[in-house]
Amino acid sequence: SYTHPQIAHLPCVKLQEYTSTFWREQDLGQNFLATIEAIYYLCREIQQCIDGGNPDPHAFDDLVLLYATQHRRICDSYRAQNKTPRVWSIGSGATDGARIGSSNVR
């Protein structure tokens, strides 16, 4: 927590609320992001401030390429087993993949 006495003096940044697409099991809620998701959204929010509210929607896609590739493998594995984790919505199309910025996993 950023309120811990040893780091309370450090400046902090609070992101807008986003829904995680990460596949880990945790009971903290869907708004607790994976580190790469937090970095991605931080970069997008900074760019939005710099660019006057008109960020390039794909400027940071390369940042999450490995994440998206691994996410796709996990989705395919669950789909092959006909299992869906409780917080997921897994698509069935050939172009489905991790979609950062969406509340659904595709």
Jmol script that loads the backbone (N, CA, C; Angstrom):
load data "model"
ATOM      1  N   SER A   1       0.829  -1.189   0.000  1.00  0.00           N
ATOM      2  CA  SER A   1       0.000   0.000   0.000  1.00  0.00           C
ATOM      3  C   SER A   1       0.870   1.248   0.000  1.00  0.00           C
ATOM      4  N   TYR A   2       0.457   2.265  -0.721  1.00  0.00           N
ATOM      5  CA  TYR A   2       1.233   3.498  -0.775  1.00  0.00           C
ATOM      6  C   TYR A   2       1.114   4.308   0.505  1.00  0.00           C
ATOM      7  N   THR A   3       0.331   3.836   1.467  1.00  0.00           N
ATOM      8  CA  THR A   3       0.229   4.528   2.750  1.00  0.00           C
ATOM      9  C   THR A   3       1.197   3.951   3.777  1.00  0.00           C
ATOM     10  N   HIS A   4       1.979   2.955   3.385  1.00  0.00           N
ATOM     11  CA  HIS A   4       2.971   2.377   4.286  1.00  0.00           C
ATOM     12  C   HIS A   4       3.934   3.481   4.709  1.00  0.00           C
ATOM     13  N   PRO A   5       4.293   3.571   5.995  1.00  0.00           N
ATOM     14  CA  PRO A   5       5.135   4.669   6.485  1.00  0.00           C
ATOM     15  C   PRO A   5       6.458   4.838   5.741  1.00  0.00           C
ATOM     16  N   GLN A   6       7.039   3.753   5.258  1.00  0.00           N
ATOM     17  CA  GLN A   6       8.333   3.862   4.595  1.00  0.00           C
ATOM     18  C   GLN A   6       8.237   4.451   3.186  1.00  0.00           C
ATOM     19  N   ILE A   7       7.065   4.450   2.607  1.00  0.00           N
ATOM     20  CA  ILE A   7       6.931   5.027   1.266  1.00  0.00           C
ATOM     21  C   ILE A   7       5.893   6.142   1.198  1.00  0.00           C
ATOM     22  N   ALA A   8       5.315   6.494   2.332  1.00  0.00           N
ATOM     23  CA  ALA A   8       4.253   7.505   2.355  1.00  0.00           C
ATOM     24  C   ALA A   8       4.719   8.857   1.824  1.00  0.00           C
ATOM     25  N   HIS A   9       6.007   9.151   1.912  1.00  0.00           N
ATOM     26  CA  HIS A   9       6.531  10.442   1.452  1.00  0.00           C
ATOM     27  C   HIS A   9       6.730  10.498  -0.066  1.00  0.00           C
ATOM     28  N   LEU A  10       6.653   9.355  -0.736  1.00  0.00           N
ATOM     29  CA  LEU A  10       6.851   9.319  -2.182  1.00  0.00           C
ATOM     30  C   LEU A  10       5.594   9.788  -2.915  1.00  0.00           C
ATOM     31  N   PRO A  11       5.777  10.473  -4.032  1.00  0.00           N
ATOM     32  CA  PRO A  11       4.590  10.848  -4.814  1.00  0.00           C
ATOM     33  C   PRO A  11       3.924   9.594  -5.377  1.00  0.00           C
ATOM     34  N   CYS A  12       2.638   9.640  -5.564  1.00  0.00           N
ATOM     35  CA  CYS A  12       1.934   8.480  -6.112  1.00  0.00           C
ATOM     36  C   CYS A  12       1.061   8.915  -7.283  1.00  0.00           C
ATOM     37  N   VAL A  13       0.724   7.954  -8.089  1.00  0.00           N
ATOM     38  CA  VAL A  13      -0.130   8.162  -9.248  1.00  0.00           C
ATOM     39  C   VAL A  13      -1.306   7.213  -9.109  1.00  0.00           C
ATOM     40  N   LYS A  14      -2.491   7.711  -9.374  1.00  0.00           N
ATOM     41  CA  LYS A  14      -3.662   6.847  -9.350  1.00  0.00           C
ATOM     42  C   LYS A  14      -4.255   6.825 -10.753  1.00  0.00           C
ATOM     43  N   LEU A  15      -4.341   5.630 -11.313  1.00  0.00           N
ATOM     44  CA  LEU A  15      -4.903   5.453 -12.647  1.00  0.00           C
ATOM     45  C   LEU A  15      -6.423   5.502 -12.588  1.00  0.00           C
ATOM     46  N   GLN A  16      -7.019   5.747 -13.743  1.00  0.00           N
ATOM     47  CA  GLN A  16      -8.453   5.578 -13.851  1.00  0.00           C
ATOM     48  C   GLN A  16      -8.756   4.112 -13.567  1.00  0.00           C
ATOM     49  N   GLU A  17     -10.013   3.781 -13.390  1.00  0.00           N
ATOM     50  CA  GLU A  17     -10.369   2.394 -13.098  1.00  0.00           C
ATOM     51  C   GLU A  17     -10.495   1.600 -14.398  1.00  0.00           C
ATOM     52  N   TYR A  18      -9.791   0.486 -14.464  1.00  0.00           N
ATOM     53  CA  TYR A  18      -9.816  -0.400 -15.626  1.00  0.00           C
ATOM     54  C   TYR A  18     -10.114  -1.815 -15.154  1.00  0.00           C
ATOM     55  N   THR A  19     -10.653  -2.628 -16.040  1.00  0.00           N
ATOM     56  CA  THR A  19     -10.911  -4.028 -15.738  1.00  0.00           C
ATOM     57  C   THR A  19      -9.758  -4.865 -16.271  1.00  0.00           C
ATOM     58  N   SER A  20      -9.186  -5.688 -15.412  1.00  0.00           N
ATOM     59  CA  SER A  20      -8.055  -6.527 -15.790  1.00  0.00           C
ATOM     60  C   SER A  20      -8.489  -7.651 -16.721  1.00  0.00           C
ATOM     61  N   THR A  21      -7.598  -8.007 -17.641  1.00  0.00           N
ATOM     62  CA  THR A  21      -7.822  -9.179 -18.484  1.00  0.00           C
ATOM     63  C   THR A  21      -6.854 -10.294 -18.122  1.00  0.00           C
ATOM     64  N   PHE A  22      -6.084 -10.103 -17.051  1.00  0.00           N
ATOM     65  CA  PHE A  22      -5.074 -11.078 -16.676  1.00  0.00           C
ATOM     66  C   PHE A  22      -5.740 -12.329 -16.132  1.00  0.00           C
ATOM     67  N   TRP A  23      -5.126 -13.489 -16.347  1.00  0.00           N
ATOM     68  CA  TRP A  23      -5.753 -14.782 -16.065  1.00  0.00           C
ATOM     69  C   TRP A  23      -5.451 -15.341 -14.688  1.00  0.00           C
ATOM     70  N   ARG A  24      -4.825 -14.574 -13.823  1.00  0.00           N
ATOM     71  CA  ARG A  24      -4.494 -15.114 -12.511  1.00  0.00           C
ATOM     72  C   ARG A  24      -5.746 -15.212 -11.651  1.00  0.00           C
ATOM     73  N   GLU A  25      -5.682 -16.123 -10.727  1.00  0.00           N
ATOM     74  CA  GLU A  25      -6.767 -16.269  -9.764  1.00  0.00           C
ATOM     75  C   GLU A  25      -6.463 -15.381  -8.567  1.00  0.00           C
ATOM     76  N   GLN A  26      -7.334 -14.454  -8.300  1.00  0.00           N
ATOM     77  CA  GLN A  26      -7.199 -13.597  -7.124  1.00  0.00           C
ATOM     78  C   GLN A  26      -8.591 -13.091  -6.772  1.00  0.00           C
ATOM     79  N   ASP A  27      -8.791 -12.791  -5.520  1.00  0.00           N
ATOM     80  CA  ASP A  27     -10.110 -12.381  -5.050  1.00  0.00           C
ATOM     81  C   ASP A  27     -10.169 -10.898  -4.701  1.00  0.00           C
ATOM     82  N   LEU A  28      -9.304 -10.096  -5.316  1.00  0.00           N
ATOM     83  CA  LEU A  28      -9.274  -8.669  -5.016  1.00  0.00           C
ATOM     84  C   LEU A  28     -10.228  -7.874  -5.899  1.00  0.00           C
ATOM     85  N   GLY A  29     -10.766  -8.491  -6.911  1.00  0.00           N
ATOM     86  CA  GLY A  29     -11.673  -7.813  -7.824  1.00  0.00           C
ATOM     87  C   GLY A  29     -11.063  -7.661  -9.201  1.00  0.00           C
ATOM     88  N   GLN A  30     -11.891  -7.384 -10.172  1.00  0.00           N
ATOM     89  CA  GLN A  30     -11.445  -7.287 -11.558  1.00  0.00           C
ATOM     90  C   GLN A  30     -10.695  -5.997 -11.856  1.00  0.00           C
ATOM     91  N   ASN A  31     -10.692  -5.047 -10.935  1.00  0.00           N
ATOM     92  CA  ASN A  31     -10.008  -3.780 -11.176  1.00  0.00           C
ATOM     93  C   ASN A  31      -8.573  -3.768 -10.671  1.00  0.00           C
ATOM     94  N   PHE A  32      -8.071  -4.901 -10.198  1.00  0.00           N
ATOM     95  CA  PHE A  32      -6.671  -5.009  -9.787  1.00  0.00           C
ATOM     96  C   PHE A  32      -5.881  -5.502 -10.989  1.00  0.00           C
ATOM     97  N   LEU A  33      -5.087  -4.605 -11.563  1.00  0.00           N
ATOM     98  CA  LEU A  33      -4.399  -4.877 -12.821  1.00  0.00           C
ATOM     99  C   LEU A  33      -3.118  -5.660 -12.630  1.00  0.00           C
ATOM    100  N   ALA A  34      -2.750  -6.411 -13.660  1.00  0.00           N
ATOM    101  CA  ALA A  34      -1.420  -7.006 -13.735  1.00  0.00           C
ATOM    102  C   ALA A  34      -0.437  -5.856 -13.941  1.00  0.00           C
ATOM    103  N   THR A  35       0.823  -6.065 -13.593  1.00  0.00           N
ATOM    104  CA  THR A  35       1.826  -5.007 -13.721  1.00  0.00           C
ATOM    105  C   THR A  35       1.900  -4.470 -15.137  1.00  0.00           C
ATOM    106  N   ILE A  36       1.914  -5.339 -16.139  1.00  0.00           N
ATOM    107  CA  ILE A  36       2.021  -4.874 -17.523  1.00  0.00           C
ATOM    108  C   ILE A  36       0.796  -4.069 -17.921  1.00  0.00           C
ATOM    109  N   GLU A  37      -0.375  -4.437 -17.422  1.00  0.00           N
ATOM    110  CA  GLU A  37      -1.577  -3.655 -17.706  1.00  0.00           C
ATOM    111  C   GLU A  37      -1.467  -2.264 -17.092  1.00  0.00           C
ATOM    112  N   ALA A  38      -0.980  -2.198 -15.858  1.00  0.00           N
ATOM    113  CA  ALA A  38      -0.822  -0.902 -15.191  1.00  0.00           C
ATOM    114  C   ALA A  38       0.170  -0.020 -15.943  1.00  0.00           C
ATOM    115  N   ILE A  39       1.275  -0.604 -16.404  1.00  0.00           N
ATOM    116  CA  ILE A  39       2.270   0.155 -17.174  1.00  0.00           C
ATOM    117  C   ILE A  39       1.645   0.651 -18.476  1.00  0.00           C
ATOM    118  N   TYR A  40       0.920  -0.212 -19.154  1.00  0.00           N
ATOM    119  CA  TYR A  40       0.258   0.148 -20.410  1.00  0.00           C
ATOM    120  C   TYR A  40      -0.699   1.325 -20.204  1.00  0.00           C
ATOM    121  N   TYR A  41      -1.578   1.207 -19.213  1.00  0.00           N
ATOM    122  CA  TYR A  41      -2.554   2.269 -18.974  1.00  0.00           C
ATOM    123  C   TYR A  41      -1.891   3.557 -18.492  1.00  0.00           C
ATOM    124  N   LEU A  42      -0.829   3.441 -17.708  1.00  0.00           N
ATOM    125  CA  LEU A  42      -0.089   4.632 -17.283  1.00  0.00           C
ATOM    126  C   LEU A  42       0.469   5.362 -18.500  1.00  0.00           C
ATOM    127  N   CYS A  43       1.093   4.630 -19.408  1.00  0.00           N
ATOM    128  CA  CYS A  43       1.636   5.236 -20.635  1.00  0.00           C
ATOM    129  C   CYS A  43       0.532   5.892 -21.451  1.00  0.00           C
ATOM    130  N   ARG A  44      -0.605   5.235 -21.573  1.00  0.00           N
ATOM    131  CA  ARG A  44      -1.730   5.809 -22.335  1.00  0.00           C
ATOM    132  C   ARG A  44      -2.252   7.080 -21.686  1.00  0.00           C
ATOM    133  N   GLU A  45      -2.366   7.078 -20.351  1.00  0.00           N
ATOM    134  CA  GLU A  45      -2.877   8.264 -19.671  1.00  0.00           C
ATOM    135  C   GLU A  45      -1.891   9.429 -19.772  1.00  0.00           C
ATOM    136  N   ILE A  46      -0.598   9.135 -19.669  1.00  0.00           N
ATOM    137  CA  ILE A  46       0.411  10.186 -19.830  1.00  0.00           C
ATOM    138  C   ILE A  46       0.344  10.747 -21.246  1.00  0.00           C
ATOM    139  N   GLN A  47       0.267   9.865 -22.241  1.00  0.00           N
ATOM    140  CA  GLN A  47       0.188  10.319 -23.628  1.00  0.00           C
ATOM    141  C   GLN A  47      -1.069  11.159 -23.855  1.00  0.00           C
ATOM    142  N   GLN A  48      -2.162  10.771 -23.236  1.00  0.00           N
ATOM    143  CA  GLN A  48      -3.407  11.520 -23.388  1.00  0.00           C
ATOM    144  C   GLN A  48      -3.247  12.935 -22.841  1.00  0.00           C
ATOM    145  N   CYS A  49      -2.547  13.083 -21.729  1.00  0.00           N
ATOM    146  CA  CYS A  49      -2.291  14.414 -21.163  1.00  0.00           C
ATOM    147  C   CYS A  49      -1.391  15.235 -22.080  1.00  0.00           C
ATOM    148  N   ILE A  50      -0.374  14.602 -22.621  1.00  0.00           N
ATOM    149  CA  ILE A  50       0.581  15.297 -23.493  1.00  0.00           C
ATOM    150  C   ILE A  50      -0.069  15.686 -24.818  1.00  0.00           C
ATOM    151  N   ASP A  51      -0.864  14.789 -25.385  1.00  0.00           N
ATOM    152  CA  ASP A  51      -1.461  15.005 -26.703  1.00  0.00           C
ATOM    153  C   ASP A  51      -2.810  15.716 -26.648  1.00  0.00           C
ATOM    154  N   GLY A  52      -3.158  16.265 -25.519  1.00  0.00           N
ATOM    155  CA  GLY A  52      -4.404  17.016 -25.420  1.00  0.00           C
ATOM    156  C   GLY A  52      -5.662  16.187 -25.554  1.00  0.00           C
ATOM    157  N   GLY A  53      -5.635  14.967 -25.085  1.00  0.00           N
ATOM    158  CA  GLY A  53      -6.830  14.128 -25.088  1.00  0.00           C
ATOM    159  C   GLY A  53      -7.038  13.314 -26.345  1.00  0.00           C
ATOM    160  N   ASN A  54      -6.080  13.326 -27.258  1.00  0.00           N
ATOM    161  CA  ASN A  54      -6.208  12.562 -28.502  1.00  0.00           C
ATOM    162  C   ASN A  54      -5.053  11.590 -28.685  1.00  0.00           C
ATOM    163  N   PRO A  55      -4.910  10.618 -27.793  1.00  0.00           N
ATOM    164  CA  PRO A  55      -3.780   9.695 -27.915  1.00  0.00           C
ATOM    165  C   PRO A  55      -3.960   8.728 -29.081  1.00  0.00           C
ATOM    166  N   ASP A  56      -2.858   8.263 -29.613  1.00  0.00           N
ATOM    167  CA  ASP A  56      -2.885   7.208 -30.627  1.00  0.00           C
ATOM    168  C   ASP A  56      -3.303   5.923 -29.914  1.00  0.00           C
ATOM    169  N   PRO A  57      -4.430   5.315 -30.285  1.00  0.00           N
ATOM    170  CA  PRO A  57      -4.911   4.140 -29.553  1.00  0.00           C
ATOM    171  C   PRO A  57      -3.995   2.922 -29.652  1.00  0.00           C
ATOM    172  N   HIS A  58      -3.043   2.934 -30.581  1.00  0.00           N
ATOM    173  CA  HIS A  58      -2.167   1.777 -30.760  1.00  0.00           C
ATOM    174  C   HIS A  58      -0.708   2.077 -30.436  1.00  0.00           C
ATOM    175  N   ALA A  59      -0.438   3.215 -29.823  1.00  0.00           N
ATOM    176  CA  ALA A  59       0.944   3.636 -29.573  1.00  0.00           C
ATOM    177  C   ALA A  59       1.709   2.667 -28.684  1.00  0.00           C
ATOM    178  N   PHE A  60       1.022   1.952 -27.823  1.00  0.00           N
ATOM    179  CA  PHE A  60       1.706   1.084 -26.865  1.00  0.00           C
ATOM    180  C   PHE A  60       1.368  -0.389 -27.054  1.00  0.00           C
ATOM    181  N   ASP A  61       0.858  -0.737 -28.228  1.00  0.00           N
ATOM    182  CA  ASP A  61       0.507  -2.133 -28.498  1.00  0.00           C
ATOM    183  C   ASP A  61       1.706  -3.068 -28.368  1.00  0.00           C
ATOM    184  N   ASP A  62       2.872  -2.620 -28.830  1.00  0.00           N
ATOM    185  CA  ASP A  62       4.062  -3.476 -28.746  1.00  0.00           C
ATOM    186  C   ASP A  62       4.420  -3.808 -27.302  1.00  0.00           C
ATOM    187  N   LEU A  63       4.081  -2.920 -26.396  1.00  0.00           N
ATOM    188  CA  LEU A  63       4.373  -3.129 -24.979  1.00  0.00           C
ATOM    189  C   LEU A  63       3.669  -4.374 -24.444  1.00  0.00           C
ATOM    190  N   VAL A  64       2.509  -4.668 -24.953  1.00  0.00           N
ATOM    191  CA  VAL A  64       1.721  -5.790 -24.437  1.00  0.00           C
ATOM    192  C   VAL A  64       1.692  -6.989 -25.388  1.00  0.00           C
ATOM    193  N   LEU A  65       2.596  -7.014 -26.369  1.00  0.00           N
ATOM    194  CA  LEU A  65       2.614  -8.119 -27.331  1.00  0.00           C
ATOM    195  C   LEU A  65       2.841  -9.474 -26.656  1.00  0.00           C
ATOM    196  N   LEU A  66       3.852  -9.582 -25.813  1.00  0.00           N
ATOM    197  CA  LEU A  66       4.117 -10.847 -25.125  1.00  0.00           C
ATOM    198  C   LEU A  66       2.943 -11.227 -24.222  1.00  0.00           C
ATOM    199  N   TYR A  67       2.408 -10.251 -23.512  1.00  0.00           N
ATOM    200  CA  TYR A  67       1.240 -10.473 -22.659  1.00  0.00           C
ATOM    201  C   TYR A  67       0.083 -11.037 -23.495  1.00  0.00           C
ATOM    202  N   ALA A  68      -0.195 -10.408 -24.634  1.00  0.00           N
ATOM    203  CA  ALA A  68      -1.309 -10.840 -25.480  1.00  0.00           C
ATOM    204  C   ALA A  68      -1.078 -12.241 -26.041  1.00  0.00           C
ATOM    205  N   THR A  69       0.160 -12.531 -26.421  1.00  0.00           N
ATOM    206  CA  THR A  69       0.488 -13.855 -26.952  1.00  0.00           C
ATOM    207  C   THR A  69       0.272 -14.931 -25.891  1.00  0.00           C
ATOM    208  N   GLN A  70       0.776 -14.699 -24.698  1.00  0.00           N
ATOM    209  CA  GLN A  70       0.601 -15.661 -23.607  1.00  0.00           C
ATOM    210  C   GLN A  70      -0.872 -15.776 -23.225  1.00  0.00           C
ATOM    211  N   HIS A  71      -1.564 -14.654 -23.202  1.00  0.00           N
ATOM    212  CA  HIS A  71      -2.985 -14.651 -22.870  1.00  0.00           C
ATOM    213  C   HIS A  71      -3.763 -15.505 -23.868  1.00  0.00           C
ATOM    214  N   ARG A  72      -3.428 -15.384 -25.142  1.00  0.00           N
ATOM    215  CA  ARG A  72      -4.094 -16.177 -26.184  1.00  0.00           C
ATOM    216  C   ARG A  72      -3.872 -17.669 -25.950  1.00  0.00           C
ATOM    217  N   ARG A  73      -2.659 -18.042 -25.594  1.00  0.00           N
ATOM    218  CA  ARG A  73      -2.365 -19.458 -25.320  1.00  0.00           C
ATOM    219  C   ARG A  73      -3.200 -19.975 -24.152  1.00  0.00           C
ATOM    220  N   ILE A  74      -3.313 -19.169 -23.116  1.00  0.00           N
ATOM    221  CA  ILE A  74      -4.110 -19.565 -21.945  1.00  0.00           C
ATOM    222  C   ILE A  74      -5.580 -19.713 -22.347  1.00  0.00           C
ATOM    223  N   CYS A  75      -6.111 -18.749 -23.095  1.00  0.00           N
ATOM    224  CA  CYS A  75      -7.506 -18.826 -23.553  1.00  0.00           C
ATOM    225  C   CYS A  75      -7.741 -20.069 -24.398  1.00  0.00           C
ATOM    226  N   ASP A  76      -6.821 -20.342 -25.325  1.00  0.00           N
ATOM    227  CA  ASP A  76      -6.948 -21.528 -26.175  1.00  0.00           C
ATOM    228  C   ASP A  76      -6.946 -22.805 -25.345  1.00  0.00           C
ATOM    229  N   SER A  77      -6.104 -22.853 -24.319  1.00  0.00           N
ATOM    230  CA  SER A  77      -6.031 -24.023 -23.451  1.00  0.00           C
ATOM    231  C   SER A  77      -7.354 -24.231 -22.708  1.00  0.00           C
ATOM    232  N   TYR A  78      -7.892 -23.149 -22.144  1.00  0.00           N
ATOM    233  CA  TYR A  78      -9.174 -23.259 -21.450  1.00  0.00           C
ATOM    234  C   TYR A  78     -10.291 -23.640 -22.416  1.00  0.00           C
ATOM    235  N   ARG A  79     -10.275 -23.057 -23.610  1.00  0.00           N
ATOM    236  CA  ARG A  79     -11.299 -23.357 -24.602  1.00  0.00           C
ATOM    237  C   ARG A  79     -11.242 -24.832 -24.994  1.00  0.00           C
ATOM    238  N   ALA A  80     -10.031 -25.377 -25.184  1.00  0.00           N
ATOM    239  CA  ALA A  80      -9.861 -26.782 -25.564  1.00  0.00           C
ATOM    240  C   ALA A  80     -10.382 -27.717 -24.474  1.00  0.00           C
ATOM    241  N   GLN A  81     -10.289 -27.288 -23.220  1.00  0.00           N
ATOM    242  CA  GLN A  81     -10.769 -28.090 -22.097  1.00  0.00           C
ATOM    243  C   GLN A  81     -12.239 -27.809 -21.788  1.00  0.00           C
ATOM    244  N   ASN A  82     -12.842 -26.898 -22.565  1.00  0.00           N
ATOM    245  CA  ASN A  82     -14.223 -26.485 -22.341  1.00  0.00           C
ATOM    246  C   ASN A  82     -14.438 -25.963 -20.920  1.00  0.00           C
ATOM    247  N   LYS A  83     -13.448 -25.227 -20.430  1.00  0.00           N
ATOM    248  CA  LYS A  83     -13.518 -24.630 -19.095  1.00  0.00           C
ATOM    249  C   LYS A  83     -13.355 -23.117 -19.235  1.00  0.00           C
ATOM    250  N   THR A  84     -14.013 -22.385 -18.384  1.00  0.00           N
ATOM    251  CA  THR A  84     -13.877 -20.934 -18.372  1.00  0.00           C
ATOM    252  C   THR A  84     -13.712 -20.468 -16.928  1.00  0.00           C
ATOM    253  N   PRO A  85     -12.616 -19.772 -16.616  1.00  0.00           N
ATOM    254  CA  PRO A  85     -12.492 -19.199 -15.272  1.00  0.00           C
ATOM    255  C   PRO A  85     -13.672 -18.274 -14.990  1.00  0.00           C
ATOM    256  N   ARG A  86     -14.027 -18.140 -13.750  1.00  0.00           N
ATOM    257  CA  ARG A  86     -15.258 -17.445 -13.374  1.00  0.00           C
ATOM    258  C   ARG A  86     -15.335 -15.990 -13.812  1.00  0.00           C
ATOM    259  N   VAL A  87     -14.221 -15.326 -14.027  1.00  0.00           N
ATOM    260  CA  VAL A  87     -14.262 -13.905 -14.389  1.00  0.00           C
ATOM    261  C   VAL A  87     -14.038 -13.664 -15.872  1.00  0.00           C
ATOM    262  N   TRP A  88     -14.041 -14.711 -16.686  1.00  0.00           N
ATOM    263  CA  TRP A  88     -13.717 -14.569 -18.105  1.00  0.00           C
ATOM    264  C   TRP A  88     -14.934 -14.647 -19.000  1.00  0.00           C
ATOM    265  N   SER A  89     -14.792 -14.035 -20.141  1.00  0.00           N
ATOM    266  CA  SER A  89     -15.683 -14.216 -21.274  1.00  0.00           C
ATOM    267  C   SER A  89     -14.760 -14.509 -22.443  1.00  0.00           C
ATOM    268  N   ILE A  90     -14.676 -15.763 -22.868  1.00  0.00           N
ATOM    269  CA  ILE A  90     -13.733 -16.152 -23.912  1.00  0.00           C
ATOM    270  C   ILE A  90     -14.466 -16.230 -25.240  1.00  0.00           C
ATOM    271  N   GLY A  91     -13.957 -15.497 -26.228  1.00  0.00           N
ATOM    272  CA  GLY A  91     -14.544 -15.508 -27.562  1.00  0.00           C
ATOM    273  C   GLY A  91     -14.233 -16.812 -28.275  1.00  0.00           C
ATOM    274  N   SER A  92     -14.842 -16.987 -29.429  1.00  0.00           N
ATOM    275  CA  SER A  92     -14.618 -18.225 -30.174  1.00  0.00           C
ATOM    276  C   SER A  92     -14.130 -17.982 -31.594  1.00  0.00           C
ATOM    277  N   GLY A  93     -13.933 -16.729 -31.990  1.00  0.00           N
ATOM    278  CA  GLY A  93     -13.532 -16.431 -33.358  1.00  0.00           C
ATOM    279  C   GLY A  93     -12.047 -16.587 -33.586  1.00  0.00           C
ATOM    280  N   ALA A  94     -11.670 -16.695 -34.858  1.00  0.00           N
ATOM    281  CA  ALA A  94     -10.266 -16.895 -35.232  1.00  0.00           C
ATOM    282  C   ALA A  94      -9.402 -15.688 -34.914  1.00  0.00           C
ATOM    283  N   THR A  95     -10.007 -14.511 -34.800  1.00  0.00           N
ATOM    284  CA  THR A  95      -9.220 -13.305 -34.543  1.00  0.00           C
ATOM    285  C   THR A  95      -9.231 -12.900 -33.079  1.00  0.00           C
ATOM    286  N   ASP A  96      -9.771 -13.749 -32.228  1.00  0.00           N
ATOM    287  CA  ASP A  96      -9.824 -13.425 -30.800  1.00  0.00           C
ATOM    288  C   ASP A  96      -8.428 -13.348 -30.211  1.00  0.00           C
ATOM    289  N   GLY A  97      -8.258 -12.482 -29.234  1.00  0.00           N
ATOM    290  CA  GLY A  97      -6.989 -12.343 -28.537  1.00  0.00           C
ATOM    291  C   GLY A  97      -7.186 -11.440 -27.343  1.00  0.00           C
ATOM    292  N   ALA A  98      -6.158 -11.234 -26.568  1.00  0.00           N
ATOM    293  CA  ALA A  98      -6.265 -10.341 -25.420  1.00  0.00           C
ATOM    294  C   ALA A  98      -6.566  -8.943 -25.928  1.00  0.00           C
ATOM    295  N   ARG A  99      -7.472  -8.301 -25.301  1.00  0.00           N
ATOM    296  CA  ARG A  99      -7.807  -6.945 -25.708  1.00  0.00           C
ATOM    297  C   ARG A  99      -7.736  -6.052 -24.489  1.00  0.00           C
ATOM    298  N   ILE A 100      -6.638  -5.369 -24.355  1.00  0.00           N
ATOM    299  CA  ILE A 100      -6.477  -4.432 -23.256  1.00  0.00           C
ATOM    300  C   ILE A 100      -7.431  -3.275 -23.512  1.00  0.00           C
ATOM    301  N   GLY A 101      -8.080  -2.819 -22.454  1.00  0.00           N
ATOM    302  CA  GLY A 101      -8.998  -1.710 -22.603  1.00  0.00           C
ATOM    303  C   GLY A 101     -10.436  -2.156 -22.754  1.00  0.00           C
ATOM    304  N   SER A 102     -10.667  -3.425 -22.691  1.00  0.00           N
ATOM    305  CA  SER A 102     -12.008  -3.972 -22.802  1.00  0.00           C
ATOM    306  C   SER A 102     -12.313  -4.744 -21.528  1.00  0.00           C
ATOM    307  N   SER A 103     -13.566  -4.739 -21.129  1.00  0.00           N
ATOM    308  CA  SER A 103     -13.920  -5.487 -19.928  1.00  0.00           C
ATOM    309  C   SER A 103     -14.061  -6.976 -20.208  1.00  0.00           C
ATOM    310  N   ASN A 104     -14.046  -7.353 -21.472  1.00  0.00           N
ATOM    311  CA  ASN A 104     -14.146  -8.769 -21.820  1.00  0.00           C
ATOM    312  C   ASN A 104     -12.833  -9.267 -22.387  1.00  0.00           C
ATOM    313  N   VAL A 105     -12.555 -10.513 -22.144  1.00  0.00           N
ATOM    314  CA  VAL A 105     -11.403 -11.159 -22.757  1.00  0.00           C
ATOM    315  C   VAL A 105     -11.897 -11.753 -24.054  1.00  0.00           C
ATOM    316  N   ARG A 106     -11.201 -11.490 -25.123  1.00  0.00           N
ATOM    317  CA  ARG A 106     -11.631 -12.026 -26.414  1.00  0.00           C
ATOM    318  C   ARG A 106     -10.662 -13.055 -26.896  1.00  0.00           C
TER     319      ARG A 106
END
end "model"
wireframe off; spacefill off
backbone 0.3
color backbone group
